[in-house]
Amino acid sequence: MTPPVFPPLRAAYDPEAFRATAHALMDQLADYLKTALGGGAMPVLPWAPPAVNQERFATAFPAEPAPELSGAFAALMARVLEGSHHLHHPRYVGHQVTAPVPLSALCDAVSSLLNNGMAVYEMGPVATAMEHHVLAWMAAKLGLPSGARGVLTSGGSAGNLTALLAARQAKAGYDAWNGGAHAGPPLTVLVPRSAHYCLARAVRIMGWGEGGLTPVDVDDHFRVRPDALEDA
C-alpha cells in the first residue's frame, strides 16, 4: 500500500510546477540581466533605510502554502530584483563582491537543489572530487607543488580563519585543537598594520584575544617593513 502524501508536501515537490516556475524565473532573470547590463536609469544601489525595507518585506506567514504560488512568486522576485544592488550594472565598481557570471548562478541552483553537503565525502562525493580538481588547477596557477592541497571556503574571512587554525596546529608546538588556546604559551600572529579587520576577528574567535594580533608597520606601498619586524 502506498503511504499517503500530505498535499502541501506533494505540491512543494511537484516536478511540473517546478518546471513552469523555473522557466518563468529564468525569463525574468534574463530580462533583469539585460536591463542591468544596459545601465540606463537603473541605480546601482537602490538605497533605502533599514526600517523601510523591513516594512516593505513584512509578511504574514500562512499556516499552509497557497495552492497557486506562481504569480505571487514572480511578483516577489520582481520586488527583490528591484530593491537589491545591481552588480551587473556598468557603473558598479566591484566593492567587496564581484558580478557573478550567469552560468555560475545556474551551477549554484543545481547545488542548492541537490544539497549535497561536503562536511564528509559520503554526503558530497561529486562536489568533493570536483573541489580537488579545482584546487589543483588553482595551485598550478600559483606555481605551488603538485602535492598542494586546500579547501574552498565561503569567502576571505572564513578562509583566513581556516588558514590561521591550520597554521596554529602546525606551528604552535602543542595540540591547540584538542587542548585549547591556553594549552601552551600565548601566541600571536604578525600582520601588516593595513590588514583586513577579519584577521583581528579571527584571532578572537580562536581565543587569543586582542593580543593575538600584532600589527607590523608598512611602507608607502603597503608592504611589510622588514626593519619593523623585530620591534613588533
Stockholm file with secondary structure:
# STOCKHOLM 1.0

chainA/1-232         MTPPVFPPLRAAYDPEAFRATAHALMDQLADYLKTALGGGAMPVLPWAPPAVNQERFATAFPAEPAPELSGAFAALMARVLEGSHHLHHPRYVGHQVTAPVPLSALCDAVSSLLNNGMAVYEMGPVATAMEHHVLAWMAAKLGLPSGARGVLTSGGSAGNLTALLAARQAKAGYDAWNGGAHAGPPLTVLVPRSAHYCLARAVRIMGWGEGGLTPVDVDDHFRVRPDALEDA
#=GR chainA/1-232 SS CCCCCCHHHHHHTCHHHHHHHHHHHHHHHHHHHHHHHHCTTCCSCCCCCHHHHHHHTCCCCCSSCCSCCHHHHHHHHHHHHHHSCCTTSTTCCCCSSCCCCHHHHHHHHHHHHHCCCCSSGGGCHHHHHHHHHHHHHHHHHTTCCTTCCCCCCSSHHHHHHHHHHHHHHHHSSSCHHHHCTTSSSCCCEEEETTCCHHHHHHHHHTTCCGGGEEEECBCTTSCBCGGGTTTC
#=GC SS_cons         CCCCCCHHHHHHTCHHHHHHHHHHHHHHHHHHHHHHHHCTTCCSCCCCCHHHHHHHTCCCCCSSCCSCCHHHHHHHHHHHHHHSCCTTSTTCCCCSSCCCCHHHHHHHHHHHHHCCCCSSGGGCHHHHHHHHHHHHHHHHHTTCCTTCCCCCCSSHHHHHHHHHHHHHHHHSSSCHHHHCTTSSSCCCEEEETTCCHHHHHHHHHTTCCGGGEEEECBCTTSCBCGGGTTTC
//
